[in-house]
Amino acid sequence: MRNRWGILAILFVVRLTIAFQFQSVAAVAPLLQQSFGVGLSDIGILIGLYFTPGVVLALPGGAIGRRLGDKPTTIVALLLMTAGSLAMATTDVWGWQMAGRLISGAGGVLLTVQLTKMGTDWFAGKEIATAMAIFVNSWPAGVAISLLVLPAIGTAYGAGAVFLSTGALTAIGILLILFYQPPPATTAASAEGSSRLDPLALLAVIVAGLIWGLYNVGFAMIFSFGPSLLVERGWSIAAAGSAISLVMWLSVISVPAGGFLADRGKPLVMAIVAGLVVAALLAWLTRSDAVIAILVLIGLMGGLPAGPIMSLAARVLVPETRAIGMGVFYTLFYAAMMLGPAIAGRLAKSVGTAAVALDLGALAVLACPPLMWLFERIVSGRYRRIRS
């Protein structure tokens, strides 16, 4: 397949499997607590374990993809994800649940880095914010589907059936990725060019990775601890999952809308304003009974910065540096996403409520606008140095 929008559709569906698998723990967290006799702190650790391999694998993952090629790397990643799901589905020992989660996460790391590089290859310099917004929209879509489907499966058949479902979906992803083809120009450039990043480009990618990591920590608090918060307030597991899924379903609209507007307006201003609003809404959610209204607003506003943020790294990366640059970008992202749920879970346990996790998320989102300003300063300084 050589149509770039068709390629994007394939990448979208394959990336959706990562979100679906990641959310599988949070979607049935109360069931896991009952089955294994664990608390919110343990659930937070299990959620965060999915991103733990990213701290180690994201950077070499870019190099692995450059050496092995796009398609072989993604197939290996999907096989790891499938194996991790099967391990979690077939054991009743908490330690093996953690091991399966780590294996799944290792595959998710390799897949995320490689798919992002593949999408950027096809759209760099042409509607990149729109394409990246559609691409990252696979995450809220996957989470929303999991919130609707997995609690019902878990309630009816148990947690093992939930993990079998995630394994089946990643296996389907292997079949889909066989249809991917790289753009010819990128193949040639990657083979001939240097993969070294200049210092300012490296610094810009680091800041971009921090922004994406912190913003996702804030968003992850909603679907990781939002269901538990609502269960604390007397909601059923299924009702809580359905309510939180509103954020994800509305993000399916707001994320591409944000990318479209960013390609035609002022992406930095839009991302900063939306980020401040989302931080305020997260803090309000824990202090108000207007749950549905707040969740709707978060869904409508929360997706707007995704495309602009994801396109930041592409502004300083060329085809030769794209694989290693995305490795750096995702190392920071995974570090944030590993620590965020674990810290939130520990705080929730000490305070006795999941509400504190969403307050932590509000603070994480609030840190993004200053970092966006810093990124623009670094990029401006780099351009001035290149011209001189």
C-alpha positions in Angstrom: 0.0 0.0 0.0 1.4 3.4 -1.0 -1.5 5.8 -0.1 -0.3 7.7 2.9 -3.8 8.0 4.4 -4.3 4.3 4.0 -0.9 3.7 5.7 -2.1 6.0 8.5 -5.2 3.9 8.9 -3.1 0.8 9.4 -0.9 2.5 11.9 -3.9 3.8 13.8 -5.5 0.3 14.2 -2.2 -1.3 15.2 -1.4 1.4 17.7 -4.9 1.0 19.1 -3.9 -2.4 20.4 -1.3 -0.7 22.8 -4.0 1.4 24.4 -6.4 -1.5 24.7 -3.8 -3.6 26.4 -2.6 -0.9 28.7 -6.1 -0.1 29.9 -6.9 -3.8 30.6 -5.6 -3.5 34.2 -7.4 -0.3 35.1 -10.6 -1.4 33.4 -10.9 -4.3 35.8 -9.0 -3.0 38.8 -11.7 -3.7 41.3 -11.8 -7.3 40.1 -8.1 -7.7 40.4 -8.2 -6.3 43.9 -10.8 -8.9 44.9 -9.1 -11.8 43.1 -5.5 -11.2 44.2 -6.2 -9.4 47.5 -4.2 -6.3 46.5 -4.8 -2.6 47.1 -4.8 0.6 45.0 -1.0 0.9 45.5 -0.4 -2.5 43.9 -2.8 -1.7 41.0 -0.9 1.6 40.4 2.4 -0.3 40.3 0.9 -2.9 37.9 -0.4 -0.1 35.6 2.9 1.7 35.7 4.9 -1.5 35.0 3.6 -1.4 31.4 5.7 1.7 30.8 8.8 0.6 32.8 10.6 -1.1 29.9 10.3 2.2 28.0 13.0 3.8 30.2 15.5 1.1 29.1 14.2 0.1 25.6 12.9 3.3 24.0 16.3 4.7 23.1 17.8 1.4 21.8 14.3 0.7 20.3 14.9 3.4 17.8 18.3 1.9 16.9 16.8 -1.6 16.7 14.1 -0.3 14.3 16.8 1.4 12.2 18.8 -1.9 12.0 16.1 -4.5 11.5 13.6 -2.4 9.6 10.1 -1.1 10.2 8.0 -4.3 9.6 10.2 -6.9 11.4 10.5 -4.7 14.5 6.7 -4.1 14.7 6.0 -7.8 14.3 8.5 -8.7 17.1 6.8 -6.0 19.3 3.3 -7.4 18.7 4.5 -10.9 19.5 5.8 -9.7 22.8 2.5 -8.0 23.6 0.6 -11.2 22.7 2.9 -13.3 24.9 2.5 -10.9 27.9 -1.3 -11.1 27.6 -1.3 -14.9 27.5 1.0 -15.0 30.6 -1.4 -12.7 32.6 -4.4 -14.7 31.4 -3.1 -18.1 32.6 -1.7 -17.4 36.0 -3.3 -16.7 39.4 0.0 -15.5 41.0 0.5 -11.8 41.4 4.2 -12.0 40.6 3.5 -13.6 37.3 0.9 -10.9 36.6 3.7 -8.4 37.0 6.0 -10.4 34.7 3.4 -10.6 32.0 2.8 -6.9 32.3 6.5 -6.2 31.8 6.7 -8.4 28.7 3.6 -6.7 27.3 5.1 -3.3 28.0 8.4 -4.2 26.3 6.5 -5.0 23.2 4.4 -1.8 23.6 7.6 0.3 23.8 9.1 -1.1 20.6 5.8 -0.8 18.8 5.2 2.8 20.0 8.6 4.1 19.0 8.5 2.4 15.6 4.9 3.3 14.7 5.6 7.0 15.5 8.7 7.0 13.3 6.7 5.2 10.5 3.9 7.8 10.6 6.3 10.7 10.7 8.2 9.2 7.7 5.0 9.5 5.6 3.8 13.0 6.8 6.9 15.0 7.8 6.4 18.5 6.3 2.9 17.9 5.0 -0.1 18.1 7.4 2.1 16.6 10.2 -0.1 18.0 13.1 -3.2 16.6 11.5 -1.6 13.2 10.8 -0.1 13.0 14.3 -3.4 14.0 15.8 -5.2 11.2 14.0 -2.4 8.8 14.9 -2.4 9.5 18.6 -6.2 9.4 18.5 -5.8 5.6 18.4 -5.0 5.9 22.1 -8.2 7.4 23.4 -10.1 5.2 20.9 -8.4 2.1 22.3 -9.0 3.1 25.9 -12.6 4.0 25.2 -13.3 0.6 23.6 -11.6 -1.2 26.5 -13.6 0.7 29.1 -16.8 -0.3 27.4 -15.9 -3.9 26.6 -13.4 -5.2 29.1 -15.4 -4.6 32.4 -18.3 -6.5 30.9 -16.0 -9.4 29.9 -14.3 -9.3 33.3 -17.6 -9.3 35.2 -18.9 -12.2 33.1 -15.9 -14.4 32.7 -13.1 -13.1 35.0 -9.9 -11.2 34.6 -8.2 -14.0 32.6 -10.7 -13.6 29.8 -9.9 -9.9 29.7 -6.2 -10.6 29.1 -7.1 -13.2 26.5 -9.0 -10.5 24.6 -6.1 -8.2 24.6 -3.8 -11.0 23.3 -6.3 -11.8 20.4 -6.3 -8.1 19.4 -2.5 -7.8 19.2 -2.4 -11.0 17.1 -4.8 -9.3 14.7 -2.3 -6.4 14.6 0.4 -8.7 13.2 -1.8 -9.5 10.2 -2.5 -5.8 9.6 1.1 -4.6 9.7 2.0 -7.0 6.9 0.3 -4.5 4.5 2.6 -1.6 5.5 5.1 -0.2 3.0 7.7 2.6 3.8 7.9 5.7 1.6 10.8 5.2 -0.9 12.5 8.5 -0.3 12.8 7.8 3.5 14.2 4.4 2.8 17.0 5.9 0.8 17.7 8.7 3.2 17.8 6.5 6.2 20.4 4.2 4.6 22.7 7.1 3.6 22.5 9.7 6.3 24.0 10.2 9.8 21.9 9.4 12.8 23.6 11.9 15.1 21.5 14.7 16.8 23.0 18.1 17.2 22.9 19.4 20.9 20.1 21.9 20.5 18.0 19.3 18.5 18.6 16.8 21.3 17.6 19.3 24.0 14.4 20.2 22.0 13.5 16.5 21.7 14.1 16.0 25.5 11.8 18.9 26.3 9.2 17.6 23.8 9.3 14.2 25.4 8.8 15.7 28.9 5.8 17.6 27.7 4.2 14.6 26.1 5.0 12.5 29.2 3.6 14.9 31.7 0.5 15.6 29.6 -0.2 11.9 29.3 0.3 11.4 33.1 -2.5 13.9 33.6 -4.7 12.2 31.1 -3.8 8.7 32.4 -5.0 9.6 35.9 -8.6 9.9 34.5 -8.8 6.5 33.0 -6.5 4.8 35.5 -8.0 6.0 38.7 -11.2 7.7 37.5 -13.2 4.3 37.6 -11.9 3.7 41.2 -12.9 7.2 42.2 -16.5 6.7 41.0 -16.7 3.2 42.6 -15.7 4.9 45.9 -18.8 7.2 45.3 -21.1 4.2 44.9 -21.0 3.7 41.2 -20.9 0.1 39.8 -17.8 -1.0 38.0 -19.6 -1.1 34.6 -21.2 2.3 35.1 -17.9 3.9 36.2 -16.1 2.5 33.2 -18.8 3.8 30.8 -18.7 7.3 32.4 -15.0 7.6 32.2 -15.1 6.3 28.6 -16.9 9.6 27.7 -13.6 11.3 27.9 -12.0 8.9 25.4 -14.9 9.0 23.0 -15.0 12.8 22.9 -11.2 12.8 22.5 -11.8 10.9 19.3 -13.3 14.1 18.0 -11.2 16.7 19.8 -7.8 15.2 19.0 -8.1 15.4 15.2 -9.8 18.7 15.6 -6.8 20.0 17.5 -4.4 18.8 14.8 -6.5 20.3 12.0 -6.6 23.7 13.8 -2.9 23.5 14.6 -2.0 23.1 10.9 -4.0 26.3 10.1 -3.5 28.5 13.2 -1.4 29.0 16.3 -0.7 25.6 17.7 1.3 26.8 20.8 -1.4 29.2 22.0 -4.1 26.6 21.5 -2.1 23.9 23.3 -1.3 26.2 26.3 -4.9 27.4 26.7 -6.3 23.9 26.4 -3.8 22.5 28.9 -4.7 25.1 31.5 -8.4 24.4 31.1 -7.8 20.6 31.4 -5.7 21.1 34.6 -8.5 23.1 36.1 -11.1 20.5 35.1 -9.1 17.6 36.6 -8.9 19.5 40.0 -12.6 20.3 39.8 -13.6 16.6 39.1 -12.5 15.5 42.5 -14.5 18.3 44.2 -17.8 18.2 42.4 -20.8 16.0 41.9 -21.2 17.2 38.3 -19.2 14.2 37.1 -20.7 13.8 33.6 -20.5 17.5 32.7 -16.9 17.7 33.8 -15.9 14.5 31.9 -17.6 15.9 28.8 -15.6 19.1 29.0 -12.3 17.2 29.6 -13.0 15.1 26.5 -13.7 18.2 24.4 -10.7 20.1 25.6 -8.2 17.4 26.5 -7.6 16.2 23.0 -6.8 19.6 21.4 -3.1 19.7 22.4 -2.3 16.1 21.4 -1.5 16.8 17.7 0.6 19.9 18.3 2.6 18.2 21.1 3.3 15.1 19.0 4.4 17.2 16.1 7.1 19.0 18.2 9.8 16.4 17.8 9.2 16.3 14.0 10.2 20.0 13.8 13.8 19.2 14.7 14.2 15.7 13.3 15.2 14.7 9.7 14.8 11.2 8.3 18.3 10.3 9.3 17.8 11.2 13.0 14.1 10.3 13.2 14.6 6.7 14.7 17.1 7.8 17.4 15.2 11.0 18.1 11.9 9.2 18.6 13.8 6.9 21.0 14.9 9.8 23.1 11.4 11.3 22.9 9.8 8.1 24.2 12.4 7.5 26.9 11.2 10.6 28.6 7.6 9.8 27.9 7.9 6.3 29.4 9.8 7.5 32.4 6.9 9.9 33.2 4.3 7.3 32.6 6.1 4.7 34.7 6.4 7.0 37.7 3.1 8.7 37.5 0.7 5.9 38.2 3.0 4.3 40.8 3.3 7.6 42.7 -0.5 8.2 42.3 -1.3 4.8 43.6 0.9 5.2 46.6 -0.6 8.6 47.4 -4.1 7.2 47.0 -3.3 4.4 49.4 -1.8 6.7 52.0 -4.7 9.3 51.8 -7.4 6.6 51.4 -9.0 7.9 48.2 -8.3 7.8 44.4 -9.1 11.6 44.3 -5.5 12.5 45.1 -4.4 10.7 41.9 -6.5 13.1 39.8 -5.1 16.1 41.7 -1.6 14.8 40.8 -2.7 14.7 37.2 -3.8 18.3 37.3 -0.4 19.3 38.5 1.3 17.3 35.7 -0.8 19.0 33.0 -0.1 22.4 34.6 3.6 21.9 34.2 3.3 21.6 30.4 2.6 25.2 29.3 6.0 26.5 30.7 7.8 23.6 28.9 6.1 24.5 25.6 7.4 28.0 25.9 10.9 26.6 26.6 10.7 24.3 23.6 9.9 27.3 21.3 12.9 29.2 22.8 15.2 26.3 22.1 14.0 25.9 18.5 14.3 29.6 17.8 17.8 29.6 19.1 18.7 26.5 16.9 17.3 28.1 13.8 19.3 31.3 14.5 22.5 29.2 14.9 21.8 27.3 11.6 21.3 30.5 9.7 24.4 32.1 11.0 
